[in-house]
Amino acid sequence: MKNYELTYLISPELSEEEVKAFQKKIASLIQEEGGILDEGNSPLKKKLAYPIKKQFQAYLATLNFQLNPGGVVILEKKLKSENQILRYLILTKEKLRIIPRITKIPAALKKPGEAVFEKKEKKVELKEIEKKLEEILNESQ
């Protein structure tokens, strides 16, 4: 199974309840083909940059899912037959790779004199500070 993202525009003439029902219908179309839904966002009404099918506004929704490549072809045919969809786009997505965060730069990669993320300061004890103060005061007298 491959990872896909479906982004689609729905007609603004639908009510919010009809839009939610339509979103569930799209999810069921994916599941009919053996797909697994990963995540999706709720449709938002957006103003379009240019008219699509004589509409200046539309509901924008996105779904992430897993499906076999053969199922995508059948899904596209079903999406084309839906009159409420103004436009759609199916993208192939790669799995997210988790990259470990670097907290310390290895010494081999550092250049001499280059600053490191965190500068470690040496802690000074109170006795040492008092001793230095006495030396400074004695010098000034």
Long-range contacts (C-beta under 8 A, 24 or more apart in sequence): 1-35, 1-36, 1-66, 1-67, 1-68, 2-66, 2-67, 2-68, 2-69, 2-92, 3-38, 3-64, 3-65, 3-66, 3-92, 3-93, 3-94, 3-95, 4-64, 4-65, 4-66, 4-67, 4-72, 4-90, 4-91, 4-92, 4-93, 5-62, 5-63, 5-64, 5-65, 5-90, 5-91, 5-93, 6-30, 6-62, 6-63, 6-64, 6-65, 6-88, 6-89, 6-90, 7-60, 7-61, 7-62, 7-63, 7-88, 7-89, 7-91, 8-60, 8-61, 8-62, 8-79, 8-85, 8-86, 8-87, 8-88, 8-89, 9-48, 9-52, 9-58, 9-59, 9-60, 9-85, 9-86, 9-87, 9-88, 10-43, 10-58, 10-59, 10-61, 10-84, 10-85, 10-86, 11-55, 11-58, 11-59, 11-83, 11-84, 11-85, 11-86, 12-45, 12-55, 12-57, 12-58, 12-59, 14-59, 14-84, 19-43, 19-59, 22-84, 23-61, 26-61, 26-63, 26-79, 27-63, 29-75, 29-78, 29-79, 30-63, 30-65, 30-67, 30-75, 33-67, 33-68, 33-71, 33-72, 33-74, 33-75, 34-67, 34-68, 34-71, 35-65, 35-66, 35-67, 35-71, 35-75, 36-65, 36-66, 36-67, 37-63, 37-64, 37-65, 38-64, 38-65, 38-66, 39-63, 39-64, 40-64, 52-86, 52-87, 53-86, 55-86, 58-86, 64-93
